């Protein structure tokens, strides 16, 4: 099983709160991220959580150590995302995440922000914070 991680799981792993431990457990299982995920993590850390640059850079160092494979954001990814947004109703930036996960050959997209259990091609969305049976 190859897993692709959306930004929200990384963000939760680096902030205090009830989802931190579960996010860290999910990330410990390994997988792939994209350059977009690194960009979004940086933006959210700075704007929403008010982190300073050295703290963000340290967190990015930890993330890069955990995820040696960072999928690029290419023109092909962009074109695939357009089709996913058009055909499946995803918001465009979510479609970029889905497209990158599919291009990376992943079978699971770990994300809180998309519909748990939804399948696109061979990719299934999994919310790691969802309670069993819900």
BARO-705614 format. One record per atom (N, C-alpha, C, CB): residue in one letter; z, x, y; chain; residue number from 0. Coordinates in pm, whole numbers. Each point is the difference from the previous one (the first is absolute). Glycine has a CB too. Example, Ala and Ser with C-alpha at 12.3 -4.5 7.8 and 13.67 -1.06 7.14 Angstrom:
+---------+--------+--------+--------+--------+-----+
! residuo !      w !      u !      v ! cadena ! num !
+---------+--------+--------+--------+--------+-----+
!       A !    780 !   1319 !   -569 !      A !   0 !
!       A !      0 !    -89 !    119 !      A !   0 !
!       A !      0 !     90 !    120 !      A !   0 !
!       A !    125 !   -189 !   -117 !      A !   0 !
!       S !   -197 !    154 !    222 !      A !   1 !
!       S !      6 !     82 !    119 !      A !   1 !
!       S !     73 !    -77 !    109 !      A !   1 !
!       S !   -215 !    118 !    -63 !      A !   1 !
+---------+--------+--------+--------+--------+-----+
This chain:
+---------+--------+--------+--------+--------+-----+
! residuo !      w !      u !      v ! cadena ! num !
+---------+--------+--------+--------+--------+-----+
!       X !      0 !     85 !   -119 !      A !   0 !
!       X !      0 !    -85 !    119 !      A !   0 !
!       X !      0 !     90 !    125 !      A !   0 !
!       X !    124 !   -187 !   -125 !      A !   0 !
!       X !   -219 !    165 !    212 !      A !   1 !
!       X !     -2 !     75 !    125 !      A !   1 !
!       X !     33 !    -96 !    115 !      A !   1 !
!       X !   -172 !    164 !    -92 !      A !   1 !
!       X !    261 !   -120 !    177 !      A !   2 !
!       X !     53 !    -85 !    106 !      A !   2 !
!       X !    -38 !     55 !    136 !      A !   2 !
!       X !    190 !    -68 !   -147 !      A !   2 !
!       X !   -223 !    -24 !    236 !      A !   3 !
!       X !    -33 !     33 !    139 !      A !   3 !
!       X !    106 !    -67 !     86 !      A !   3 !
!       X !   -252 !     20 !    -47 !      A !   3 !
!       X !    305 !     52 !    145 !      A !   4 !
!       X !    109 !    -53 !     81 !      A !   4 !
!       X !    -46 !    -39 !    140 !      A !   4 !
!       X !    158 !    139 !   -130 !      A !   4 !
!       X !   -117 !   -257 !    172 !      A !   5 !
!       X !    -22 !    -48 !    136 !      A !   5 !
!       X !    110 !     60 !     88 !      A !   5 !
!       X !   -110 !   -217 !    -81 !      A !   5 !
!       X !     85 !    219 !    210 !      A !   6 !
!       X !     89 !     61 !     98 !      A !   6 !
!       X !    142 !    -56 !     -5 !      A !   6 !
!       X !   -198 !     38 !    142 !      A !   6 !
!       X !    210 !   -169 !   -159 !      A !   7 !
!       X !    133 !    -62 !     11 !      A !   7 !
!       X !    100 !     57 !    -99 !      A !   7 !
!       X !   -111 !   -206 !     79 !      A !   7 !
!       X !     67 !    244 !   -197 !      A !   8 !
!       X !     92 !     55 !    -99 !      A !   8 !
!       X !     52 !    135 !     47 !      A !   8 !
!       X !   -121 !   -121 !   -185 !      A !   8 !
!       X !     34 !    203 !    243 !      A !   9 !
!       X !     43 !    129 !     53 !      A !   9 !
!       X !     97 !    -18 !    116 !      A !   9 !
!       X !   -218 !    100 !    -70 !      A !   9 !
!       X !    189 !   -194 !    159 !      A !  10 !
!       X !     88 !    -24 !    115 !      A !  10 !
!       X !    139 !    -39 !    -48 !      A !  10 !
!       X !   -198 !    -71 !    139 !      A !  10 !
!       X !    207 !    -22 !   -235 !      A !  11 !
!       X !    131 !    -43 !    -49 !      A !  11 !
!       X !     78 !    116 !    -63 !      A !  11 !
!       X !    -95 !   -228 !    -39 !      A !  11 !
!       X !     25 !    324 !    -21 !      A !  12 !
!       X !     67 !    113 !    -64 !      A !  12 !
!       X !     68 !     91 !    100 !      A !  12 !
!       X !   -167 !    -11 !   -182 !      A !  12 !
!       X !    127 !      2 !    309 !      A !  13 !
!       X !     53 !     90 !    103 !      A !  13 !
!       X !     86 !    -69 !    105 !      A !  13 !
!       X !   -199 !    138 !    -38 !      A !  13 !
!       X !    232 !   -264 !     17 !      A !  14 !
!       X !     90 !    -69 !     93 !      A !  14 !
!       X !    118 !    -58 !    -77 !      A !  14 !
!       X !   -194 !    -53 !    155 !      A !  14 !
!       X !    307 !     41 !    -87 !      A !  15 !
!       X !    116 !    -63 !    -62 !      A !  15 !
!       X !    -27 !   -149 !    -13 !      A !  15 !
!       X !    156 !    174 !     96 !      A !  15 !
!       X !   -114 !   -229 !   -208 !      A !  16 !
!       X !    -16 !   -143 !    -21 !      A !  16 !
!       X !      0 !    -33 !   -147 !      A !  16 !
!       X !   -127 !    -17 !    213 !      A !  16 !
!       X !    123 !   -112 !   -243 !      A !  17 !
!       X !     13 !    -44 !   -139 !      A !  17 !
!       X !   -118 !     38 !    -90 !      A !  17 !
!       X !    135 !   -185 !     87 !      A !  17 !
!       X !   -249 !    218 !    -30 !      A !  18 !
!       X !   -118 !     32 !    -80 !      A !  18 !
!       X !    -18 !    149 !    -24 !      A !  18 !
!       X !   -105 !   -205 !     91 !      A !  18 !
!       X !    188 !    286 !    -28 !      A !  19 !
!       X !    -18 !    144 !     -7 !      A !  19 !
!       X !      3 !     54 !   -143 !      A !  19 !
!       X !    104 !     15 !    225 !      A !  19 !
!       X !     -3 !    -50 !   -302 !      A !  20 !
!       X !     14 !     54 !   -135 !      A !  20 !
!       X !   -117 !    -42 !    -89 !      A !  20 !
!       X !    249 !     -4 !     27 !      A !  20 !
!       X !   -287 !   -122 !    -20 !      A !  21 !
!       X !   -112 !    -46 !    -84 !      A !  21 !
!       X !   -129 !     69 !     41 !      A !  21 !
!       X !    113 !   -222 !    -30 !      A !  21 !
!       X !   -134 !    243 !    159 !      A !  22 !
!       X !   -120 !     72 !     46 !      A !  22 !
!       X !      1 !    142 !    -53 !      A !  22 !
!       X !     -9 !   -142 !    209 !      A !  22 !
!       X !    122 !    209 !   -202 !      A !  23 !
!       X !      8 !    137 !    -50 !      A !  23 !
!       X !    -24 !      6 !   -150 !      A !  23 !
!       X !    160 !     54 !    184 !      A !  23 !
!       X !   -109 !   -152 !   -258 !      A !  24 !
!       X !    -24 !     -5 !   -144 !      A !  24 !
!       X !   -148 !    -18 !    -31 !      A !  24 !
!       X !    229 !    -96 !    -33 !      A !  24 !
!       X !   -294 !      7 !    107 !      A !  25 !
!       X !   -143 !    -23 !    -22 !      A !  25 !
!       X !    -80 !    127 !     30 !      A !  25 !
!       X !     30 !   -243 !     58 !      A !  25 !
!       X !      1 !    310 !     51 !      A !  26 !
!       X !    -71 !    122 !     38 !      A !  26 !
!       X !     23 !    112 !   -100 !      A !  26 !
!       X !     20 !    -67 !    239 !      A !  26 !
!       X !     99 !     72 !   -299 !      A !  27 !
!       X !     31 !    104 !    -97 !      A !  27 !
!       X !    -89 !     -9 !   -123 !      A !  27 !
!       X !    236 !      0 !     81 !      A !  27 !
!       X !   -294 !   -117 !   -105 !      A !  28 !
!       X !    -89 !    -18 !   -114 !      A !  28 !
!       X !   -137 !     62 !     25 !      A !  28 !
!       X !    121 !   -211 !    -57 !      A !  28 !
!       X !   -147 !    253 !    181 !      A !  29 !
!       X !   -123 !     70 !     34 !      A !  29 !
!       X !   -119 !    -90 !     21 !      A !  29 !
!       X !     88 !    186 !   -128 !      A !  29 !
!       X !   -195 !   -127 !    180 !      A !  30 !
!       X !   -122 !    -74 !     27 !      A !  30 !
!       X !    -85 !     69 !    104 !      A !  30 !
!       X !    118 !   -210 !    -60 !      A !  30 !
!       X !   -193 !    131 !    131 !      A !  31 !
!       X !    -96 !     48 !     99 !      A !  31 !
!       X !     22 !    -76 !    130 !      A !  31 !
!       X !   -168 !     59 !   -180 !      A !  31 !
!       X !    143 !      9 !    291 !      A !  32 !
!       X !     -3 !    -64 !    132 !      A !  32 !
!       X !   -130 !     41 !     68 !      A !  32 !
!       X !    256 !      0 !     18 !      A !  32 !
!       X !   -281 !    -59 !     97 !      A !  33 !
!       X !   -120 !     36 !     76 !      A !  33 !
!       X !     40 !     58 !    136 !      A !  33 !
!       X !   -132 !   -182 !   -117 !      A !  33 !
!       X !     33 !    243 !    181 !      A !  34 !
!       X !     21 !     50 !    135 !      A !  34 !
!       X !     43 !   -113 !     93 !      A !  34 !
!       X !   -170 !    181 !    -38 !      A !  34 !
!       X !    119 !   -302 !     15 !      A !  35 !
!       X !     40 !   -115 !     80 !      A !  35 !
!       X !    150 !    -26 !    -14 !      A !  35 !
!       X !   -229 !    -98 !    -27 !      A !  35 !
!       X !    282 !    110 !    -93 !      A !  36 !
!       X !    142 !    -21 !    -23 !      A !  36 !
!       X !     82 !    102 !     79 !      A !  36 !
!       X !    -49 !    -93 !   -231 !      A !  36 !
!       X !      6 !    218 !    231 !      A !  37 !
!       X !     69 !    102 !     80 !      A !  37 !
!       X !     -5 !    -34 !    149 !      A !  37 !
!       X !    -57 !    172 !   -173 !      A !  37 !
!       X !    -59 !   -217 !    219 !      A !  38 !
!       X !    -15 !    -37 !    141 !      A !  38 !
!       X !     91 !   -117 !     37 !      A !  38 !
!       X !   -238 !     81 !     -6 !      A !  38 !
!       X !    238 !   -185 !    -77 !      A !  39 !
!       X !     82 !   -118 !     27 !      A !  39 !
!       X !    148 !     36 !     -6 !      A !  39 !
!       X !   -179 !   -148 !    -94 !      A !  39 !
!       X !    219 !    231 !     -4 !      A !  40 !
!       X !    139 !     41 !     -9 !      A !  40 !
!       X !     43 !     70 !    129 !      A !  40 !
!       X !    -22 !     24 !   -251 !      A !  40 !
!       X !    -62 !     66 !    300 !      A !  41 !
!       X !     30 !     71 !    124 !      A !  41 !
!       X !     16 !    -97 !    116 !      A !  41 !
!       X !   -127 !    198 !    -85 !      A !  41 !
!       X !     34 !   -293 !     98 !      A !  42 !
!       X !      4 !    -97 !    109 !      A !  42 !
!       X !    126 !    -87 !     -7 !      A !  42 !
!       X !   -251 !     -1 !      3 !      A !  42 !
!       X !    280 !    -54 !   -120 !      A !  43 !
!       X !    117 !    -88 !    -16 !      A !  43 !
!       X !    129 !     78 !     23 !      A !  43 !
!       X !   -128 !   -143 !   -164 !      A !  43 !
!       X !    134 !    264 !    113 !      A !  44 !
!       X !    121 !     82 !     17 !      A !  44 !
!       X !     27 !     26 !    148 !      A !  44 !
!       X !    -40 !    107 !   -223 !      A !  44 !
!       X !    -64 !    -80 !    297 !      A !  45 !
!       X !     14 !     32 !    142 !      A !  45 !
!       X !     25 !   -125 !     84 !      A !  45 !
!       X !   -150 !    199 !    -34 !      A !  45 !
!       X !     62 !   -298 !     19 !      A !  46 !
!       X !      5 !   -118 !     88 !      A !  46 !
!       X !    109 !   -100 !    -38 !      A !  46 !
!       X !   -242 !     30 !     35 !      A !  46 !
!       X !    250 !    -65 !   -160 !      A !  47 !
!       X !     94 !   -104 !    -41 !      A !  47 !
!       X !    141 !     54 !    -24 !      A !  47 !
!       X !   -192 !   -123 !   -101 !      A !  47 !
!       X !    201 !    244 !     50 !      A !  48 !
!       X !    131 !     53 !    -37 !      A !  48 !
!       X !     50 !    111 !     93 !      A !  48 !
!       X !    -55 !    -58 !   -233 !      A !  48 !
!       X !    -25 !     93 !    333 !      A !  49 !
!       X !     44 !     94 !    103 !      A !  49 !
!       X !     34 !    140 !    -49 !      A !  49 !
!       X !     82 !   -194 !    117 !      A !  49 !
!       X !   -142 !    236 !   -226 !      A !  50 !
!       X !     26 !    134 !    -53 !      A !  50 !
!       X !    -63 !    105 !     91 !      A !  50 !
!       X !      9 !    -91 !   -235 !      A !  50 !
!       X !     56 !    207 !    242 !      A !  51 !
!       X !    -59 !    108 !     79 !      A !  51 !
!       X !   -100 !     76 !    -88 !      A !  51 !
!       X !    210 !     21 !    143 !      A !  51 !
!       X !   -294 !     61 !    -77 !      A !  52 !
!       X !   -109 !     67 !    -73 !      A !  52 !
!       X !     49 !     92 !   -111 !      A !  52 !
!       X !   -133 !    -13 !    208 !      A !  52 !
!       X !    236 !     94 !   -186 !      A !  53 !
!       X !     46 !     86 !   -111 !      A !  53 !
!       X !     47 !    -81 !   -122 !      A !  53 !
!       X !     67 !    171 !    169 !      A !  53 !
!       X !     -3 !   -285 !   -144 !      A !  54 !
!       X !     45 !    -85 !   -110 !      A !  54 !
!       X !   -120 !    -60 !    -75 !      A !  54 !
!       X !    211 !    -52 !    128 !      A !  54 !
!       X !   -312 !     10 !    -54 !      A !  55 !
!       X !   -121 !    -54 !    -62 !      A !  55 !
!       X !    -71 !    108 !    -80 !      A !  55 !
!       X !    -24 !   -166 !    187 !      A !  55 !
!       X !     12 !    284 !   -129 !      A !  56 !
!       X !    -66 !    110 !    -70 !      A !  56 !
!       X !     74 !     39 !   -128 !      A !  56 !
!       X !    -86 !     84 !    219 !      A !  56 !
!       X !    218 !    -88 !   -215 !      A !  57 !
!       X !     79 !     29 !   -120 !      A !  57 !
!       X !    -24 !   -106 !   -108 !      A !  57 !
!       X !    175 !    114 !    143 !      A !  57 !
!       X !   -176 !   -240 !   -103 !      A !  58 !
!       X !    -27 !   -108 !    -95 !      A !  58 !
!       X !   -140 !     13 !    -59 !      A !  58 !
!       X !    156 !   -151 !    126 !      A !  58 !
!       X !   -254 !    183 !    -42 !      A !  59 !
!       X !   -136 !     19 !    -50 !      A !  59 !
!       X !     -8 !    117 !    -98 !      A !  59 !
!       X !    -89 !    -93 !    215 !      A !  59 !
!       X !    168 !    196 !   -193 !      A !  60 !
!       X !      5 !    112 !    -94 !      A !  60 !
!       X !     52 !    -44 !   -136 !      A !  60 !
!       X !     36 !    154 !    191 !      A !  60 !
!       X !     66 !   -239 !   -191 !      A !  61 !
!       X !     54 !    -54 !   -125 !      A !  61 !
!       X !   -107 !    -85 !    -69 !      A !  61 !
!       X !    235 !      1 !     96 !      A !  61 !
!       X !   -301 !    -85 !    -18 !      A !  62 !
!       X !   -103 !    -89 !    -56 !      A !  62 !
!       X !   -114 !     82 !    -60 !      A !  62 !
!       X !     59 !   -178 !    169 !      A !  62 !
!       X !   -108 !    278 !    -96 !      A !  63 !
!       X !   -110 !     83 !    -52 !      A !  63 !
!       X !     42 !     74 !   -126 !      A !  63 !
!       X !    -89 !     26 !    234 !      A !  63 !
!       X !    215 !     13 !   -243 !      A !  64 !
!       X !     51 !     65 !   -120 !      A !  64 !
!       X !      1 !    -94 !   -120 !      A !  64 !
!       X !    137 !    148 !    143 !      A !  64 !
!       X !   -108 !   -273 !   -118 !      A !  65 !
!       X !      5 !   -101 !   -106 !      A !  65 !
!       X !   -140 !    -46 !    -39 !      A !  65 !
!       X !    225 !    -74 !     83 !      A !  65 !
!       X !   -317 !     75 !     13 !      A !  66 !
!       X !   -136 !    -51 !    -22 !      A !  66 !
!       X !   -103 !    109 !     32 !      A !  66 !
!       X !     77 !   -235 !     54 !      A !  66 !
!       X !   -102 !    323 !   -150 !      A !  67 !
!       X !    -96 !    107 !     26 !      A !  67 !
!       X !   -144 !    -52 !     14 !      A !  67 !
!       X !    150 !    154 !   -126 !      A !  67 !
!       X !   -177 !   -274 !     75 !      A !  68 !
!       X !   -133 !    -59 !     15 !      A !  68 !
!       X !      5 !   -100 !    116 !      A !  68 !
!       X !    -51 !     30 !   -249 !      A !  68 !
!       X !    -24 !      1 !    354 !      A !  69 !
!       X !    -13 !    -89 !    115 !      A !  69 !
!       X !   -146 !    -40 !     10 !      A !  69 !
!       X !    197 !    108 !    124 !      A !  69 !
!       X !   -223 !   -235 !   -151 !      A !  70 !
!       X !   -138 !    -49 !      2 !      A !  70 !
!       X !    -52 !      0 !    143 !      A !  70 !
!       X !     42 !   -141 !   -204 !      A !  70 !
!       X !   -165 !    190 !    225 !      A !  71 !
!       X !    -56 !      3 !    135 !      A !  71 !
!       X !    -45 !   -140 !     43 !      A !  71 !
!       X !    -73 !    238 !    -36 !      A !  71 !
!       X !     60 !   -254 !    165 !      A !  72 !
!       X !    -56 !   -122 !     57 !      A !  72 !
!       X !   -144 !     35 !     39 !      A !  72 !
!       X !    229 !    -87 !     87 !      A !  72 !
!       X !   -325 !     32 !   -160 !      A !  73 !
!       X !   -140 !     37 !     17 !      A !  73 !
!       X !    -82 !   -120 !     47 !      A !  73 !
!       X !     26 !    175 !   -178 !      A !  73 !
!       X !   -150 !   -147 !    209 !      A !  74 !
!       X !    -93 !   -107 !     35 !      A !  74 !
!       X !    -16 !    -97 !   -117 !      A !  74 !
!       X !   -121 !    155 !    159 !      A !  74 !
!       X !    122 !   -102 !   -280 !      A !  75 !
!       X !    -10 !    -84 !   -121 !      A !  75 !
!       X !    123 !    -92 !    -11 !      A !  75 !
!       X !   -135 !    181 !   -116 !      A !  75 !
!       X !    253 !   -126 !    145 !      A !  76 !
!       X !    122 !    -80 !     -3 !      A !  76 !
!       X !     -8 !   -111 !    105 !      A !  76 !
!       X !    133 !    199 !    -79 !      A !  76 !
!       X !   -183 !   -164 !    196 !      A !  77 !
!       X !    -15 !    -97 !    108 !      A !  77 !
!       X !    -94 !   -114 !    -42 !      A !  77 !
!       X !     40 !    183 !    168 !      A !  77 !
!       X !   -154 !   -149 !   -226 !      A !  78 !
!       X !    -97 !   -102 !    -42 !      A !  78 !
!       X !     60 !    -89 !   -110 !      A !  78 !
!       X !   -190 !    156 !     59 !      A !  78 !
!       X !    261 !    -96 !   -153 !      A !  79 !
!       X !     63 !    -78 !   -106 !      A !  79 !
!       X !    107 !    -94 !     58 !      A !  79 !
!       X !    -44 !    186 !   -163 !      A !  79 !
!       X !    117 !   -137 !    263 !      A !  80 !
!       X !    103 !    -82 !     64 !      A !  80 !
!       X !    -61 !   -118 !     73 !      A !  80 !
!       X !    143 !    203 !     24 !      A !  80 !
!       X !   -255 !   -182 !     42 !      A !  81 !
!       X !    -69 !   -112 !     66 !      A !  81 !
!       X !    -32 !   -109 !   -100 !      A !  81 !
!       X !    -97 !    157 !    169 !      A !  81 !
!       X !     43 !   -118 !   -283 !      A !  82 !
!       X !    -35 !    -98 !   -104 !      A !  82 !
!       X !    124 !    -70 !    -54 !      A !  82 !
!       X !   -201 !    138 !    -60 !      A !  82 !
!       X !    308 !    -64 !     39 !      A !  83 !
!       X !    125 !    -61 !    -49 !      A !  83 !
!       X !     57 !    -98 !    102 !      A !  83 !
!       X !     46 !    206 !   -135 !      A !  83 !
!       X !    -47 !   -169 !    261 !      A !  84 !
!       X !     50 !    -90 !    104 !      A !  84 !
!       X !    -84 !   -127 !      5 !      A !  84 !
!       X !     84 !    197 !    133 !      A !  84 !
!       X !   -214 !   -180 !   -138 !      A !  85 !
!       X !    -92 !   -114 !      5 !      A !  85 !
!       X !     13 !    -89 !   -124 !      A !  85 !
!       X !   -156 !    138 !    138 !      A !  85 !
!       X !    156 !    -77 !   -256 !      A !  86 !
!       X !     -8 !    -77 !   -124 !      A !  86 !
!       X !    134 !    -48 !    -53 !      A !  86 !
!       X !   -200 !    129 !    -51 !      A !  86 !
!       X !    309 !    -60 !     89 !      A !  87 !
!       X !    131 !    -34 !    -57 !      A !  87 !
!       X !    102 !    -42 !    105 !      A !  87 !
!       X !    -48 !    159 !   -181 !      A !  87 !
!       X !      9 !   -158 !    308 !      A !  88 !
!       X !     89 !    -49 !    105 !      A !  88 !
!       X !    111 !     94 !     41 !      A !  88 !
!       X !    -52 !   -220 !    -84 !      A !  88 !
!       X !     43 !    347 !     48 !      A !  89 !
!       X !    101 !     95 !     42 !      A !  89 !
!       X !    -14 !     31 !    148 !      A !  89 !
!       X !      5 !     98 !   -230 !      A !  89 !
!       X !    107 !    -69 !    296 !      A !  90 !
!       X !     -5 !     60 !    132 !      A !  90 !
!       X !    -67 !    135 !    -17 !      A !  90 !
!       X !    212 !   -122 !     82 !      A !  90 !
!       X !   -284 !    169 !     20 !      A !  91 !
!       X !    -82 !    120 !    -19 !      A !  91 !
!       X !     82 !    122 !    -42 !      A !  91 !
!       X !   -156 !    -91 !    169 !      A !  91 !
!       X !    270 !    116 !   -107 !      A !  92 !
!       X !     77 !    119 !    -36 !      A !  92 !
!       X !     58 !    -11 !   -140 !      A !  92 !
!       X !     53 !     35 !    242 !      A !  92 !
!       X !    -19 !   -154 !   -287 !      A !  93 !
!       X !     40 !    -19 !   -139 !      A !  93 !
!       X !   -119 !     25 !    -92 !      A !  93 !
!       X !    175 !   -167 !     69 !      A !  93 !
!       X !   -293 !    122 !    -28 !      A !  94 !
!       X !   -120 !     23 !    -80 !      A !  94 !
!       X !    -29 !    148 !    -15 !      A !  94 !
!       X !    -92 !   -220 !     78 !      A !  94 !
!       X !    121 !    301 !     26 !      A !  95 !
!       X !    -17 !    145 !    -12 !      A !  95 !
!       X !     92 !     58 !   -107 !      A !  95 !
!       X !    -66 !      9 !    243 !      A !  95 !
!       X !    187 !    -58 !   -250 !      A !  96 !
!       X !     94 !     46 !   -103 !      A !  96 !
!       X !    -51 !    -39 !   -138 !      A !  96 !
!       X !    193 !    -22 !    163 !      A !  96 !
!       X !   -236 !   -102 !   -178 !      A !  97 !
!       X !    -52 !    -47 !   -129 !      A !  97 !
!       X !   -123 !     81 !    -40 !      A !  97 !
!       X !     88 !   -233 !     46 !      A !  97 !
!       X !   -180 !    254 !     48 !      A !  98 !
!       X !   -121 !     77 !    -29 !      A !  98 !
!       X !     33 !    142 !    -43 !      A !  98 !
!       X !   -125 !   -140 !    165 !      A !  98 !
!       X !    219 !    204 !    -96 !      A !  99 !
!       X !     39 !    137 !    -36 !      A !  99 !
!       X !     62 !      4 !   -140 !      A !  99 !
!       X !     36 !     53 !    243 !      A !  99 !
!       X !     45 !   -153 !   -275 !      A ! 100 !
!       X !     63 !     -7 !   -132 !      A ! 100 !
!       X !   -106 !    -16 !   -110 !      A ! 100 !
!       X !    208 !   -100 !    104 !      A ! 100 !
!       X !   -306 !     14 !    -80 !      A ! 101 !
!       X !   -107 !    -21 !    -98 !      A ! 101 !
!       X !    -82 !    128 !    -15 !      A ! 101 !
!       X !     -9 !   -247 !     57 !      A ! 101 !
!       X !    -27 !    309 !     55 !      A ! 102 !
!       X !    -78 !    125 !     -5 !      A ! 102 !
!       X !     74 !    110 !    -74 !      A ! 102 !
!       X !   -109 !    -63 !    215 !      A ! 102 !
!       X !    242 !     65 !   -203 !      A ! 103 !
!       X !     81 !    102 !    -68 !      A ! 103 !
!       X !     17 !    -30 !   -149 !      A ! 103 !
!       X !    119 !     40 !    215 !      A ! 103 !
!       X !   -169 !   -154 !   -260 !      A ! 104 !
!       X !      9 !    -36 !   -141 !      A ! 104 !
!       X !    136 !    -51 !    -43 !      A ! 104 !
!       X !   -172 !    168 !    -40 !      A ! 104 !
!       X !    250 !   -214 !    136 !      A ! 105 !
!       X !    134 !    -51 !    -31 !      A ! 105 !
!       X !     -8 !   -140 !    -60 !      A ! 105 !
!       X !     97 !    139 !    186 !      A ! 105 !
!       X !      0 !   -171 !   -271 !      A ! 106 !
!       X !      7 !   -135 !    -55 !      A ! 106 !
!       X !    110 !    -83 !     64 !      A ! 106 !
!       X !    -90 !     89 !   -214 !      A ! 106 !
!       X !    178 !    -25 !    292 !      A ! 107 !
!       X !    110 !    -70 !     66 !      A ! 107 !
!       X !      7 !     42 !    147 !      A ! 107 !
!       X !    127 !    -15 !   -219 !      A ! 107 !
!       X !   -114 !    -84 !    306 !      A ! 108 !
!       X !     25 !     23 !    142 !      A ! 108 !
!       X !    142 !    -47 !     27 !      A ! 108 !
!       X !   -247 !    -27 !     66 !      A ! 108 !
!       X !    336 !    119 !    -30 !      A ! 109 !
!       X !    140 !    -32 !     25 !      A ! 109 !
!       X !     14 !    -32 !    148 !      A ! 109 !
!       X !     80 !    149 !   -190 !      A ! 109 !
!       X !    -54 !   -279 !    221 !      A ! 110 !
!       X !      6 !    -45 !    138 !      A ! 110 !
!       X !     85 !   -125 !     10 !      A ! 110 !
!       X !   -225 !     98 !     44 !      A ! 110 !
!       X !    304 !   -103 !     61 !      A ! 111 !
!       X !     77 !   -121 !     28 !      A ! 111 !
!       X !    -84 !   -101 !     78 !      A ! 111 !
!       X !    211 !    135 !      0 !      A ! 111 !
!       X !   -313 !    -88 !     70 !      A ! 112 !
!       X !    -70 !    -82 !     98 !      A ! 112 !
!       X !   -118 !    -81 !    -54 !      A ! 112 !
!       X !     69 !    167 !    160 !      A ! 112 !
!       X !   -102 !   -152 !   -285 !      A ! 113 !
!       X !   -113 !    -74 !    -54 !      A ! 113 !
!       X !     48 !    -88 !   -116 !      A ! 113 !
!       X !   -161 !    184 !     69 !      A ! 113 !
!       X !     77 !   -271 !   -115 !      A ! 114 !
!       X !     38 !   -100 !    -99 !      A ! 114 !
!       X !     30 !     62 !   -136 !      A ! 114 !
!       X !   -141 !   -166 !    122 !      A ! 114 !
!       X !    269 !    161 !   -163 !      A ! 115 !
!       X !     44 !     53 !   -128 !      A ! 115 !
!       X !    -78 !    -65 !   -115 !      A ! 115 !
!       X !    229 !     43 !     96 !      A ! 115 !
!       X !   -280 !     41 !   -185 !      A ! 116 !
!       X !    -72 !    -50 !   -117 !      A ! 116 !
!       X !   -149 !    -21 !     22 !      A ! 116 !
!       X !    209 !   -107 !    -66 !      A ! 116 !
!       X !   -254 !    113 !    191 !      A ! 117 !
!       X !   -142 !    -19 !     28 !      A ! 117 !
!       X !    -80 !    117 !    -58 !      A ! 117 !
!       X !     55 !   -130 !    211 !      A ! 117 !
!       X !   -171 !     98 !   -268 !      A ! 118 !
!       X !    -85 !    102 !    -60 !      A ! 118 !
!       X !   -134 !      3 !     71 !      A ! 118 !
!       X !    115 !    -29 !   -221 !      A ! 118 !
!       X !   -159 !    149 !    254 !      A ! 119 !
!       X !   -130 !     23 !     59 !      A ! 119 !
!       X !    -65 !    107 !    -86 !      A ! 119 !
!       X !     74 !    -64 !    240 !      A ! 119 !
!       X !   -184 !     29 !   -307 !      A ! 120 !
!       X !    -62 !     88 !    -98 !      A ! 120 !
!       X !    107 !     38 !   -103 !      A ! 120 !
!       X !   -168 !     91 !    171 !      A ! 120 !
!       X !    193 !     38 !   -192 !      A ! 121 !
!       X !    100 !     43 !    -99 !      A ! 121 !
!       X !    134 !     32 !     65 !      A ! 121 !
!       X !   -185 !     90 !   -141 !      A ! 121 !
!       X !    201 !   -124 !    269 !      A ! 122 !
!       X !    120 !     32 !     76 !      A ! 122 !
!       X !     91 !   -123 !     11 !      A ! 122 !
!       X !   -128 !    175 !    130 !      A ! 122 !
!       X !    256 !   -157 !   -162 !      A ! 123 !
!       X !     98 !   -107 !     12 !      A ! 123 !
!       X !    104 !     38 !    104 !      A ! 123 !
!       X !    -37 !    -68 !   -240 !      A ! 123 !
!       X !     69 !    -25 !    329 !      A ! 124 !
!       X !    100 !     23 !    104 !      A ! 124 !
!       X !    138 !    -29 !    -57 !      A ! 124 !
!       X !   -166 !    -59 !    182 !      A ! 124 !
!       X !    259 !    150 !   -158 !      A ! 125 !
!       X !    137 !    -12 !    -51 !      A ! 125 !
!       X !     98 !     21 !    115 !      A ! 125 !
!       X !    -72 !     81 !   -230 !      A ! 125 !
!       X !    156 !   -179 !    254 !      A ! 126 !
!       X !    106 !      9 !    101 !      A ! 126 !
!       X !    124 !     57 !    -67 !      A ! 126 !
!       X !    -95 !   -196 !    133 !      A ! 126 !
!       X !    135 !    318 !   -101 !      A ! 127 !
!       X !    115 !     61 !    -68 !      A ! 127 !
!       X !    133 !    -61 !     39 !      A ! 127 !
!       X !   -130 !    208 !    -10 !      A ! 127 !
!       X !    132 !   -290 !    114 !      A ! 128 !
!       X !    125 !    -60 !     47 !      A ! 128 !
!       X !     17 !   -143 !    -49 !      A ! 128 !
!       X !    -13 !    146 !    201 !      A ! 128 !
!       X !    -85 !   -197 !   -269 !      A ! 129 !
!       X !      3 !   -137 !    -51 !      A ! 129 !
!       X !    106 !    -10 !   -111 !      A ! 129 !
!       X !   -248 !    -33 !     57 !      A ! 129 !
!       X !    326 !    -70 !    -48 !      A ! 130 !
!       X !    101 !    -22 !   -103 !      A ! 130 !
!       X !    -63 !    -51 !   -128 !      A ! 130 !
!       X !    170 !    -48 !    177 !      A ! 130 !
!       X !   -117 !     87 !   -290 !      A ! 131 !
!       X !    -51 !    -46 !   -129 !      A ! 131 !
!       X !      1 !   -151 !     -5 !      A ! 131 !
!       X !     82 !    209 !   -111 !      A ! 131 !
!       X !   -189 !   -266 !     60 !      A ! 132 !
!       X !     -8 !   -145 !    -15 !      A ! 132 !
!       X !    -39 !    -74 !    124 !      A ! 132 !
!       X !    167 !     23 !   -170 !      A ! 132 !
!       X !   -193 !     45 !    283 !      A ! 133 !
!       X !    -41 !    -73 !    121 !      A ! 133 !
!       X !   -142 !     30 !     34 !      A ! 133 !
!       X !    232 !      5 !     83 !      A ! 133 !
+---------+--------+--------+--------+--------+-----+
